[in-house]
Amino acid sequence: MQNILMVGDVQGGLNIFKALLEYHWNPENERLIQVEDLSDRGHFCSETFQFVQTLQTPYPEQVSILGGNYEQEFISYGETGDNSNWLRPGGGDRLANYQNFKISLLEEAE
């Protein structure tokens, strides 16, 4: 039986997420499951998505991300360009963060 580290609501808190994984996750024999909002309120939403992608590359079977409502709203905005609900609670700041990094919303959501 494989050990599991389950982390919830990272909320764009990249530095805390990295520290948590550094001290509590062994990717060689543990599975990482991140549940709910990977992005939202933190200042490092796009960097958090990028970090998770760097984890999934060497450990595709060990890293699972189960998105929350903010990820769904993020995808909806990327597909249609129209989701005032996502923009209202700080989405404009997140959008600017992604644009500064020239990141496609749809690429990141996949």
C-alpha positions as CSV (number, residue, x, y, z in Angstrom):
1,M,0.0,0.0,0.0
2,Q,1.3,3.4,-1.0
3,N,1.4,6.4,1.4
4,I,-0.5,9.5,0.4
5,L,0.1,13.1,1.2
6,M,-3.2,15.1,0.6
7,V,-3.0,18.8,0.5
8,G,-6.0,21.1,0.1
9,D,-6.6,24.7,-0.9
10,V,-3.1,25.9,-1.8
11,Q,-4.7,29.1,-3.0
12,G,-1.6,30.3,-4.9
13,G,0.6,30.1,-1.8
14,L,3.6,28.8,-3.7
15,N,6.3,29.2,-1.0
16,I,4.2,27.5,1.7
17,F,3.3,24.7,-0.7
18,K,6.9,24.2,-1.7
19,A,8.0,24.1,1.9
20,L,5.3,21.6,2.8
21,L,6.3,19.3,0.0
22,E,10.0,19.6,0.8
23,Y,9.5,18.5,4.4
24,H,6.6,16.1,4.1
25,W,6.5,14.4,0.7
26,N,8.8,11.7,-0.6
27,P,7.9,11.3,-4.3
28,E,9.7,8.0,-4.6
29,N,7.2,6.2,-2.3
30,E,4.3,8.6,-1.7
31,R,1.5,9.9,-3.8
32,L,0.7,13.6,-3.7
33,I,-3.0,14.5,-4.1
34,Q,-3.8,18.2,-4.2
35,V,-7.5,18.9,-3.7
36,E,-9.6,22.0,-4.3
37,D,-8.2,25.4,-5.1
38,L,-4.7,25.4,-6.4
39,S,-5.0,29.1,-7.3
40,D,-7.1,31.9,-6.0
41,R,-6.0,34.4,-3.4
42,G,-2.3,34.1,-3.4
43,H,0.1,36.3,-5.3
44,F,1.7,33.4,-7.1
45,C,-1.1,31.6,-8.9
46,S,0.6,31.2,-12.3
47,E,3.8,30.2,-10.7
48,T,1.9,27.6,-8.6
49,F,0.5,26.1,-11.8
50,Q,4.0,26.0,-13.3
51,F,5.4,24.4,-10.2
52,V,2.8,21.6,-10.2
53,Q,3.7,21.0,-13.9
54,T,7.3,20.6,-12.9
55,L,6.3,18.0,-10.3
56,Q,4.0,16.1,-12.8
57,T,6.8,15.7,-15.4
58,P,9.1,13.4,-13.5
59,Y,6.3,11.9,-11.3
60,P,3.2,11.6,-13.6
61,E,1.8,8.6,-11.6
62,Q,2.6,10.2,-8.2
63,V,1.0,13.7,-8.6
64,S,-2.8,14.2,-8.9
65,I,-4.6,17.5,-8.9
66,L,-8.3,17.7,-8.2
67,G,-9.3,21.2,-9.1
68,G,-11.9,23.3,-7.2
69,N,-14.4,25.9,-8.1
70,Y,-11.8,28.5,-8.9
71,E,-10.1,26.2,-11.4
72,Q,-13.5,25.6,-13.0
73,E,-14.2,29.4,-13.2
74,F,-10.6,29.8,-14.6
75,I,-11.3,27.3,-17.3
76,S,-14.6,28.9,-18.1
77,Y,-13.0,32.3,-18.4
78,G,-10.2,30.9,-20.7
79,E,-12.7,29.3,-23.0
80,T,-15.3,32.1,-23.3
81,G,-13.5,35.2,-22.0
82,D,-16.6,35.9,-20.1
83,N,-16.9,35.0,-16.4
84,S,-17.6,38.0,-14.3
85,N,-17.7,35.8,-11.2
86,W,-14.1,34.8,-11.7
87,L,-13.0,38.3,-12.2
88,R,-14.8,39.7,-9.2
89,P,-12.9,38.2,-6.3
90,G,-9.4,39.2,-7.4
91,G,-9.5,37.5,-10.8
92,G,-8.3,40.7,-12.5
93,D,-5.1,40.5,-10.5
94,R,-4.7,36.9,-11.3
95,L,-5.3,37.6,-15.0
96,A,-2.6,40.3,-14.9
97,N,-0.3,37.8,-13.3
98,Y,-0.8,35.3,-16.1
99,Q,-0.4,38.0,-18.7
100,N,2.9,39.1,-17.2
101,F,4.2,35.6,-17.6
102,K,2.5,35.3,-21.1
103,I,0.7,32.1,-20.0
104,S,-2.3,30.8,-21.8
105,L,-5.2,30.3,-19.5
106,L,-6.3,27.2,-21.4
107,E,-2.8,25.6,-21.5
108,E,-2.5,26.1,-17.7
109,A,-5.9,24.7,-17.0
110,E,-5.2,21.4,-18.8
